[in-house]
Amino acid sequence: MELLDSPNSLEDLEQLLPNRIGVMLLKPDSLREGVGQQILEFIKQGLPPEAKLGGTFKIDSISSESIPKIYPALNPVCYPTVAWYLSSGPSLMTVYTGDGTVNLEQEMIRLKGKRMLDWTDEELDGIKDIRRGIRYMIPVPGMKEAFVPILEQIKDSRRHPEKPFWLGDHLYQTYCQNLVHSPEGARETIAMLELLPENQMVQALGEDLYAMVQMYKELAIHQSP
């Protein structure tokens, strides 16, 4: 893999930053249900040795203004529910950095695991290996009953694909409680990092990577329509 030690364009940085930075957000339910430390250890053990921990930081609350940046593919109809959920308690953000020989973004996505909608029928029935991803821990013991109707609706949608799949507000509030989130792409990664105060971002990334993030932001502003 060719490493870009001196990126000078937005395209260079979009290639480089996902290789060099891995971010995982531990959402409020992961802390509320007492599995935060287990998740952090799973990430530590699952990443390659090239990944170095930049830091793990507490985020007291995530504002509604951040939701479209963190979840750019999310249907705007869902913004209020996700904003409610992410402001319902503290989260943790853990940041790893590397030398670019391993794509840390993809490593974090692998460790996150599949969303529930993409589970196999056997996984929906509880036959799953939590070593394959954090989200296979869902539902955690304290949430099992709450997730039963969601699992049933997913299975029913597969039996009747002609019916539109929609959980409704109450069940969607539960579905949102999926423990973790990791970004895809440089823009989402930076949006996540901007949840941190500047001094913590510098601590997590180191001065060189922090400077690259600032360069990306400047170049993105100039290239915006």
C-alpha positions as CSV (number, residue, x, y, z in Angstrom):
1,M,0.0,0.0,0.0
2,E,1.3,3.4,-0.9
3,L,1.4,5.7,2.1
4,L,0.8,9.4,1.6
5,D,3.1,11.1,4.1
6,S,2.6,14.6,2.7
7,P,-1.0,14.9,1.5
8,N,-1.8,18.0,-0.4
9,S,-5.4,17.5,-1.7
10,L,-8.8,16.6,-0.4
11,E,-8.6,13.4,-2.3
12,D,-5.2,12.5,-0.6
13,L,-6.7,13.1,2.8
14,E,-9.9,11.1,2.0
15,Q,-7.6,8.2,1.3
16,L,-5.2,8.7,4.2
17,L,-7.4,9.5,7.2
18,P,-9.5,6.3,7.2
19,N,-6.3,4.3,7.2
20,R,-4.7,6.3,10.0
21,I,-7.7,6.9,12.4
22,G,-10.2,4.5,13.9
23,V,-13.0,5.8,16.0
24,M,-15.8,4.0,18.0
25,L,-18.6,5.7,19.9
26,L,-19.9,3.7,22.8
27,K,-23.5,5.0,23.0
28,P,-25.5,5.7,26.2
29,D,-27.0,2.2,26.4
30,S,-23.6,0.5,26.4
31,L,-22.7,2.4,29.6
32,R,-26.2,2.2,31.1
33,E,-26.3,-1.6,30.7
34,G,-22.8,-2.0,32.1
35,V,-21.0,-3.4,29.0
36,G,-18.7,-0.4,28.2
37,Q,-15.5,-1.9,29.6
38,Q,-16.2,-5.2,27.9
39,I,-16.6,-3.4,24.6
40,L,-13.4,-1.4,25.1
41,E,-11.5,-4.6,25.8
42,F,-13.0,-6.3,22.8
43,I,-11.8,-3.4,20.6
44,K,-8.3,-3.5,22.1
45,Q,-8.0,-7.2,21.6
46,G,-9.5,-7.2,18.2
47,L,-7.3,-4.5,16.6
48,P,-4.0,-5.3,15.0
49,P,-0.8,-4.4,16.9
50,E,-0.2,-1.4,14.5
51,A,-3.2,0.4,16.2
52,K,-2.3,2.6,19.1
53,L,-4.8,3.9,21.6
54,G,-5.0,7.7,21.4
55,G,-7.4,7.9,24.2
56,T,-10.9,7.2,25.5
57,F,-13.1,10.2,26.4
58,K,-16.4,10.8,28.1
59,I,-19.0,12.8,26.2
60,D,-21.7,14.0,28.5
61,S,-24.3,14.6,25.8
62,I,-24.5,14.8,22.0
63,S,-26.5,17.8,20.6
64,S,-29.2,17.4,17.9
65,E,-27.1,19.7,15.6
66,S,-24.5,16.9,15.4
67,I,-26.9,14.2,14.2
68,P,-26.9,15.0,10.4
69,K,-23.1,15.1,10.4
70,I,-22.6,11.9,12.4
71,Y,-25.3,10.0,10.5
72,P,-25.4,11.7,7.0
73,A,-27.3,8.7,5.5
74,L,-30.0,8.8,8.2
75,N,-33.6,9.6,7.2
76,P,-34.3,13.1,8.6
77,V,-37.5,11.7,10.0
78,C,-35.4,9.8,12.5
79,Y,-33.3,12.7,13.7
80,P,-35.5,13.5,16.8
81,T,-35.4,10.0,18.1
82,V,-31.7,9.6,17.6
83,A,-31.1,13.0,19.1
84,W,-33.2,12.0,22.1
85,Y,-31.3,8.8,22.5
86,L,-27.8,10.2,22.2
87,S,-28.7,12.9,24.7
88,S,-30.2,10.4,27.2
89,G,-26.9,9.9,29.0
90,P,-23.1,10.0,28.6
91,S,-21.2,8.2,25.8
92,L,-17.6,7.2,25.4
93,M,-15.4,7.8,22.4
94,T,-12.3,5.7,21.9
95,V,-9.8,6.7,19.3
96,Y,-7.0,4.7,17.8
97,T,-4.3,5.8,15.3
98,G,-1.9,3.9,13.1
99,D,0.8,4.3,10.5
100,G,-1.4,3.7,7.5
101,T,-0.4,0.0,6.9
102,V,-3.9,-1.1,8.2
103,N,-7.2,0.6,7.4
104,L,-8.4,1.4,10.9
105,E,-11.8,2.6,9.8
106,Q,-12.5,-0.8,8.2
107,E,-11.1,-2.6,11.3
108,M,-13.6,-0.6,13.5
109,I,-16.5,-1.4,11.1
110,R,-15.5,-5.1,11.3
111,L,-15.4,-5.0,15.1
112,K,-18.8,-3.1,15.3
113,G,-20.5,-6.0,13.6
114,K,-23.6,-6.1,11.4
115,R,-26.8,-4.1,12.2
116,M,-29.7,-6.2,13.4
117,L,-31.6,-5.8,10.1
118,D,-28.7,-7.7,8.3
119,W,-28.5,-10.6,10.7
120,T,-29.3,-14.1,9.4
121,D,-32.5,-15.9,10.6
122,E,-30.3,-18.0,12.9
123,E,-28.8,-14.9,14.5
124,L,-32.2,-13.3,15.0
125,D,-33.1,-16.5,16.9
126,G,-30.1,-16.0,19.2
127,I,-27.6,-18.3,17.5
128,K,-24.8,-15.9,17.1
129,D,-21.1,-15.6,18.0
130,I,-20.4,-12.4,19.9
131,R,-16.7,-12.7,18.9
132,R,-17.7,-11.6,15.4
133,G,-18.8,-8.1,16.4
134,I,-20.0,-5.9,19.3
135,R,-23.5,-5.7,18.0
136,Y,-23.9,-9.4,18.4
137,M,-24.1,-8.6,22.1
138,I,-27.6,-7.2,21.4
139,P,-29.8,-7.6,23.3
140,V,-27.9,-7.2,26.5
141,P,-29.5,-9.0,29.5
142,G,-31.4,-6.0,30.7
143,M,-32.9,-5.3,27.3
144,K,-34.0,-8.8,26.1
145,E,-37.7,-8.3,26.6
146,A,-37.7,-4.9,24.9
147,F,-36.1,-6.3,21.8
148,V,-38.5,-9.3,21.3
149,P,-41.0,-7.4,19.2
150,I,-38.3,-5.9,17.1
151,L,-36.8,-9.3,16.3
152,E,-40.3,-10.6,15.5
153,Q,-41.0,-7.7,13.1
154,I,-37.7,-8.2,11.3
155,K,-38.5,-11.9,10.8
156,D,-42.1,-11.1,9.8
157,S,-40.8,-8.6,7.1
158,R,-38.8,-11.5,5.6
159,R,-41.8,-13.8,5.5
160,H,-43.8,-11.0,3.9
161,P,-41.4,-8.8,1.8
162,E,-44.4,-7.1,0.2
163,K,-45.2,-5.3,3.5
164,P,-43.2,-2.1,4.2
165,F,-40.9,-2.5,7.2
166,W,-41.5,0.2,9.8
167,L,-40.9,0.0,13.6
168,G,-42.8,3.0,14.8
169,D,-41.5,5.6,17.2
170,H,-41.6,3.4,20.4
171,L,-39.8,0.4,18.9
172,Y,-37.4,2.6,16.9
173,Q,-36.3,4.2,20.2
174,T,-35.3,0.7,21.4
175,Y,-33.8,-0.3,18.0
176,C,-31.5,2.8,18.3
177,Q,-30.0,1.3,21.4
178,N,-27.4,-0.7,19.5
179,L,-24.4,-0.1,21.7
180,V,-21.9,1.5,19.3
181,H,-21.3,3.6,16.2
182,S,-18.3,3.9,13.9
183,P,-18.0,6.4,11.0
184,E,-17.4,5.6,7.4
185,G,-15.2,8.1,5.4
186,A,-13.1,11.0,6.4
187,R,-16.0,13.5,6.7
188,E,-17.9,11.3,9.1
189,T,-14.7,10.6,11.1
190,I,-14.0,14.3,11.5
191,A,-17.6,14.9,12.5
192,M,-17.2,12.4,15.3
193,L,-13.9,13.8,16.4
194,E,-15.5,17.2,16.6
195,L,-17.6,16.0,19.5
196,L,-14.4,16.3,21.5
197,P,-12.9,19.5,22.8
198,E,-9.9,20.6,20.8
199,N,-7.3,19.6,23.5
200,Q,-8.7,16.1,23.6
201,M,-8.7,15.8,19.8
202,V,-5.0,16.8,19.8
203,Q,-4.3,14.3,22.6
204,A,-6.1,11.5,20.7
205,L,-4.5,12.1,17.3
206,G,-1.1,13.7,18.0
207,E,-0.1,16.9,16.3
208,D,0.6,15.6,12.8
209,L,-2.8,13.8,12.4
210,Y,-4.5,16.7,14.0
211,A,-2.9,19.1,11.4
212,M,-4.2,16.8,8.6
213,V,-7.7,16.9,10.0
214,Q,-7.5,20.7,10.1
215,M,-6.2,20.7,6.5
216,Y,-9.1,18.5,5.4
217,K,-11.6,20.9,7.0
218,E,-10.1,23.9,5.2
219,L,-9.9,22.1,1.8
220,A,-13.5,20.9,2.2
221,I,-14.7,24.5,2.9
222,H,-13.0,25.8,-0.3
223,Q,-14.4,23.0,-2.4
224,S,-18.0,23.3,-1.2
225,P,-20.4,24.5,-3.8
